[in-house]
Amino acid sequence: MNIAFVMLTYHSDEPAGIERSLASLAAGLRALGHRTLIIAASSSDSVPDPHVVRLTSVTFPRPVPYEEIPMLLADTEAIGREVRRILADHRMDVACWGDAVSGLGFLSPAGPGTRTALMVHFPRTDEAMRQSLANEPDAVVTVSQFMIEEAARAGIDSRAWHALPNALLTEGGAPDSARREELRRTGPVRVVARADPQKGVADLLRSLPPGLDRPVQVVLAKAGFELLPALQDRYLRECSELADALEDVEILPPLPWSEVQPFFAEAAVALVPSTGPESFSNVAAEALSVGTPVVGFRMGHLPVLVGAGGRAVEFSAKGDGDLPALRGPAVHIPSVARRMSALWSATTELLGDEAGYLEASRQAQLRTISHTPTHVAEEFLKIVGL
């Protein structure tokens, strides 16, 4: 089968969940013998990729502010015509819209006989989403049961949606038990995040407890899109200034996708301090896959993904009652500073519990066993009816 994914912001090694998800799914499909194509917008710094076709009808600046995207997509006739031509020229059997807007779900420019799938990676109820659903894709695929329930809470009929987890693009190697124990005692606390205030990094650093007595290392990267112009640069500067004023804290340069698992493998704990619900959390999955326990807030899909492979702190009592608890204590706290302090407390408590830490590390590796590219690709093919 020939399967196309449309995501205008796509670039390899983009620090973004959708791009990472599409790359791993496409890799799994190719491993099964299928042919894949990713259709993306042109950009000034795009790198040639045999699996990517770039449109001539639309060019995105990098980074592109979300508010500018509708204007860049104003010529829907030309964009739709080019996408349909690419799908026909490459004899694509399936077209997957990677998002309602940036994935052209609202336009759904597929010709007769092409099966379509709408991919939903984050909650949205805007006009573009309504139009995407009105186009009646053959399947709606999202990344977690949380997303299906979130859509239902927002008034969208999501009963026929399918939850398909993101796959791990590479197979990570976990440290042996002796090295894991060494990491528990002296290893760094590590964070990998996009330069977005909702990822909680600045608040986490402001709440760093005295006497942690181990390195804190944060990989913070800019994506090819942002909510507001220059937001990522401002946030990077804020986090860097905070790190400079703290002992044994450093902001590290971005990593290619293939180096994220090895980076987490040599961490004592992976922190996910996001202050908004994660629809999936690729970074948590990558840390778990190499036996590194994850500590984060009990909201979104994170508690389901991590299970007994880490610890959770309550972020809000509202809307969280139906989510399963992570192993370990959880305390409701009302302010960002106190929330982050509780996150640090959960981290230090886990690191100080030799037996509990070892069990969390063992359980962590079990959480993502089925998240291989080929297994996820096989499930995807079933969902789209192939």
Steps between C-alpha positions, in 0.01 A plus 500: 500500500600862443424729793543878514513719810434871466662725760609838372735572793684169465878492531718213613617535861234762567449526880126443465268211573312486169812496285660240725184287490469511121869414451476190719173383346638547149813307597286213628297490181814491287637216715183307415564550129272798430601825335454828685513865411484807721364814332624822660523872427810645344740685727832676461692247712344171397739209449445254212329181617399213268183446703388866495343707221481875551220708355571790269159655566570581864816605682533525876751726676687345791372531755148566379263663754170317522312822437660529155415151376143575380633786287770276353232246411262754344546368145323173569431436133869494404599302811225244451584459133868438573432250780255306283756491217771367734267233636407395146856510363624281784191275486425544866235265639459690827535869589542582868437858605744557788290779651181692432696807384871429448409154371230637265220301661269797451566485124525120459640526146485132402376371167242225442606158619750627758422399857545778754586518868491803728764495773424690822804561719369774729155618612329748270138594436545790256342546157789320329439194716128507430566528127754217517241271656231620258724379216426149631843338510498122487666492843581741780818400680621654823784418739323400821171416665538830686463682169184310413351587838619861475324538165181354645516742793525783245183385325659312207365157412821299535343157551642368171848645551800270541781539754841411356808561715809667362778259418862523609706580192810319627565211736664630815737311727445502876798508742573187699394475864837615637501810283135568580578497873792735442268735311248487785763614745684764299355528149350818352136601487423563134229681305441515124245755383397745235562867583140565601387646837239225533783247524567639848879515488540856633263432790683175573835680522357773721390230745828308506549383860825578683727206564387287205867405463482373143506658151184628335528497121238641268489460123287786371435532128320736266242353262407623154178647637405710801192646663626860487781666305839467676339310791755220481799734500364684805433176684843359420658818632291485818592138569867562423515792741338290772746215439798735508399616846468145637774260602544185292217585260555530127298551184629268228469536121230311307544130430417306183221247552743208501687638802205558734480144631876474572478838675220377726671164554774680692254694720393415852150635431320664209281792603196602294396832661234594242231719651245397237374148423725299271295321235771232487856609609770366273777599740342294779473198269865530400615526860288203606633287215853517644392431858512858626212580737283799409362758742223732384154634573192281516311633198453424133634169370818510707370293798372230265825486306730496803298267723725355769810628322520822699324741734222755462397823668145631485472813290128560519214320665268598214454241229768262624294264710456243222873465430689209656752593766872449462676298766598725787358797690309786338417827670262770376673840492344830391779714350764452231787548745357248744421260216858510380628462856287189534644370173850542644392334825365200310828482309724508807277251681523257209877538476531433871295179485738232368242221474226727367734652242616160376141383462404819317794450263396142430140600442605792277642269233175302490290808423616540138568142387219518244599847376718370218463661156389176334242413766350850493506492117310170497233650725482807279436287190214326678349834599502639145362173363805368316 
